[in-house]
Amino acid sequence: MTQAGREGVRAGLATRLAGAAVPALPFLWLVVFFLVPFVIVVKISLSDPASAMPPYRPLFACCGWEQVRGFIEGLDFESFETLFGDDLYVRAAASSVRIAAVSTLLLLLVGFPMAYAMARAPVRWRPALVAVVIVPFWTSFLIRVYAWIGILKPEGLLNQSLAALGIADAPLMLLNTETAVYIGIVYAYLPFMVLPLYAVLEKLDPSLLEAAEDLGAPGWRAFWSVTVPLAVPGVVAGSLLCFIPIVGEFVIPDLLGGSETLMIGRTLWAEFFSNRDWPLASAVAIVLLAILVIPIVIYRDVEARRMEGGR
């Protein structure tokens, strides 16, 4: 083979390696930053709590079959048995799913009209409206939640305004209630609902609504028959973007919710930092992950069927 031929082979090999490295990088990222930490959490969940550092046993031993066998024999499902046998954790998981579902519905009821109004606004106004939705992201999430404490507390801005307007004689007790949690969640996650909806509604062809009205459909029926079905991808995407992180939310329930507001994120924090029961906390984290994976799997299945039906 000539020198030119060898150089061509090397160039082709380098091109193929470069092409293989491009899709391999995301998988490598997932392995290093998701799969490996997940395996570590699973291992801790199968361990037993200990008054040591780290606060669990057994520790992994890599040298010698006896050490490996002893390590494997030291693993058990005691933390999961405690988790599913204690009503506290079951109620925390159920309460988290309920609060996340109600919050997602509230976000949809508030976000859909906003996104629709933005999509139907004059084109020159739309960038400014999108910027207004994104502006809260420029401020720390924690500061924004703390601001709601100043608004909702008995002597806060809301009660002062209601008293000045003569609407309420006594202050409303909103802080440290589940209502305050809903208010904080809807405020914090509203952009995650509005932006996917806006991205879908902006692409909606207005002539479809005009055609429906020309065929005799009133405005409300044209909206439900044309706009809503075409907005379903945005509704599903926005709902998942909100529901999934809300289930594991910790900051808002901790700062705005009372002691009766039970969510799995607060339970997870208490087990890690207050009780120092890392195996049980890891088991809670795995159950939380399983709860979050379910809607993603359902969404993928529905989308796959929709794509197959559209062919």
N, C-alpha and C positions, 0 to 999 in steps of 0.2 A: 504494500500500500504506500502510495506517495505521501509526502509531507502534507500536501494540500488535503488529501483524503483523510489523514489522521486528524488534522485540524478541524475538518468538517464533522467528523465523528465526535470529537470533543465538544464542539459547539452545539451539536444536536443533543448530546448527553446533558450539557449544562442547561439547555433550554428546557428539556424534560424535567430535570431536577427542580428548576425554578418554577415550572408549572405545577409540579407536585407539592412544592413548599407552600404555595399560596393557599390551597384549601387545608393544608396540614396545620397552619398556624392557628386558626380558630379552634381546631380540635385540641391542639397542645395547650392553648389558653384554658379551655374547659377542663382538661385533665388536671392542670396544675392548680387552678384557682377554684374549681368546683368539685371534681371527683376526689382528689386527694383530701381536701378538708372534710368532705362528706364521709369518706371512709374513716377518718380520725374520729368524727362525731359518732359514727356507728359503733366504733370500738369503745369509746368512752361510755356510750349508753349500755353496753354489755358488761361494764365493769362494776365494781362495788365501791361505795364511798369509803374514804379513809381519811384519818386525821394526819395528813402528810402533805407534801408538795411534790408533785401534783396530788390533788385530793381524791385519788381513785387508785384502785389496784385491780388487776395486775398490770404491770408495765411490760411493754413489748421486749422480749428477749430474742435476739437474732442468732445467737451462736449455740449450736448444739441441739440435737433433737429433743433431749429431755427438757431443756428450757422452753422450747417451742411448745411441746406437748403440755407442760405445766401452765404456760400462758393460755393456751386454748381451753384447757380444763377450768381455768379460773374465770372464764367468761360465762355469763348467765343472762337470763331474761327477767331478773328480779325487778329491775327498774320499770319495765313495761307492765309487769304484773301489778306493781304499786300504782302505776299510772292509770290503768284501766280498772283497778279495784277501788280507787278513791273517787268519790263523787265530785270532789273539788275540781279535778282536772277535766272530767267529762263535762261539767257545767261550764268551765272556762272555755273549752273548745266550742260547745254549743252556743254560748253567749257571743263568742268572737264571730262565728259564722252568721248569727242573727244580726248583730250590729253591722257587720260588713254588708250583708244583703240589704238591710234597710237603708244604710248610707248610700249604697250604689244606686238604689231606686230613687232616693232623694236627689242624688247628683244627676241622674238622668232627667228627672223632672225639671230641675233647674238648668242643666246644661244644654238640653236639646233646644229650648226656645232661644237661648243665647247664641248657640251655634247657627241656628236657622236665621236669626236676625243678622248675624255677621255675614252669612253667605248671601243673603238677599240685599245687603247694603250696597251702595254704589262702589264700584271697583276702586276708586281712589281712596275710599275710607277704610277698606279692608286691612291693609297693612297696619294702620294705626289701631284698629280694633284688636287685631292679633297681638300687637305689642302691649295693649292694656291687659290682656289676659296673661301674658307672660311676665309682666312687671313684678308680681309677687315673688317670682323665683329669684329676683335680684336681692331679696332680703332673707336673712337666715330663717330657716323653718322654725327653730326654737324661739326666736324673738317674736315671730308672728303668733305663735301659740301663747306666749307670755302676754302679748297684747290683748288677747281675748280674756285673760284673767282680769285685766284692768277694765274691760268693757262689761263683763258679766257679773262681777262681784257685787254684793248688795249696795255698796256705796259707789259703784262704778258708773261709767259714762251712760250706759243704757238706762239704768234706774234713775239717774239724774235727769235725763232727757224726758223720760215718761212722767216723772213728777213735775217737771217744768211745764209740760204740755197738759197736765191735769188728767192724764190717762190712767195712772195708777196712784192710789193713795199710799200703799205699802210697797216696799221694794220686792221685786221678784227674786226668788231664790233659785237662780239658774246654775250658778257655779257649784261644782262638785255634784252634779247630777248627770244622768244619761243624756238629757237634752243638750247640755253643754258639750258633751262628747260628739253628738251628732252635728252641732253647729260648727265645732272645730274641724271635724272631718270633712264636712261639705265645703267649708272655706278652703282648707288646705289642698284638697284633691280635685277641686273644680276644674282647673286647667287640664288635668289628665282626661277629663270627660269631654270638655269643650273642643279641644284641638283635634282629636280623631273624628268627632262628629263634623266639625267645620271642614276638615279635609275631604270628607265624602260629600257633604251637602254643597260645597262650592262647585263641584264637578257636575252637579245635577243640571240637566238641560231644561231651562224654563219652558221651552216649547212643549215638553211633555205635559206640564200642568195646563198650558193653553189648549192643547189638544183634548185633554180630559174635560175641560170646561166647555169647549166647543161641542163636545158630544153630549152635553147636558148634565154633567156631574157638577153639583155645587162645590164651592170652595173647600169645605171641610171634607167632603168625600174624595175630592181630587188629592187632598193632602194625605188622607189615610190610605188611598189606593195607589198613589204614585210615590210621594215623598218618603213616607215611612218605610215601605219595603226596600226602596233603594238605599235607605240610610242604615239598614240592618248591619252591614259590615262595620260601620263606624260605631254603632250602638254596642256591638259585641266587643270590639277592640277597646272602647272606652270603659266598658263595664269590667273587663278583665284587668285593665290597667289600674282601676280603682279597687276592685274587690280583693285582688291578691295581696297588695301591701296593707290594706285596711285590716285584714284578718290578723296579721301579726303586729299591728300598730301598738306602740308602747307609750310614746311621748304624750300624745293627746289624751288617752285615758288616764295617764298618771297625773297630768297637770290640771285637766278640766273635770275629770270624773271623780266621783266619790268612792268611798270604800266599797260600796255595793256594785260598782262597775267592774265586773269580772271579765277580763280578757286574757287570752293565752299569752300575749306578749308580756303582760305584767307578771303572770305566773312564772314565765320563763326567767325573767329578770330576778324575781325573788329566789328562785331555786339556785341560780348561779351565784348571786352576790350576797344574799341574806343567809340562806341555809347552807350555802357552799356544798350543795349536793349536785356535783357535776354530772354523774351518771343519769340521775333523774331528769335534770335539765336537758341533757342531750336527747333523752327519750322524748321529752316534750317537743324539742326542736324537730325531731324526725316525724312525729305525728303531725306537727304543723306543716312540714314540707309535704306530707302525704295529702293533707287537706287542700293545699294550694295546687298540687299536681292534678287533682281530679277535674277542676274546671278547664284546665289547659288541655287535658286529654279529650274531654267532651268537645271543646271548641275545635280541636284538630279533626276529630271525627266528623263533626257537622260540616266543617269547611271542605273536607275531602269529598263528602257526599254531594255538597253543593257544586263543587267543581266538576265532579263526574256527571251530575245532572245537566250541567250547562254545556256539555260537549255534544 
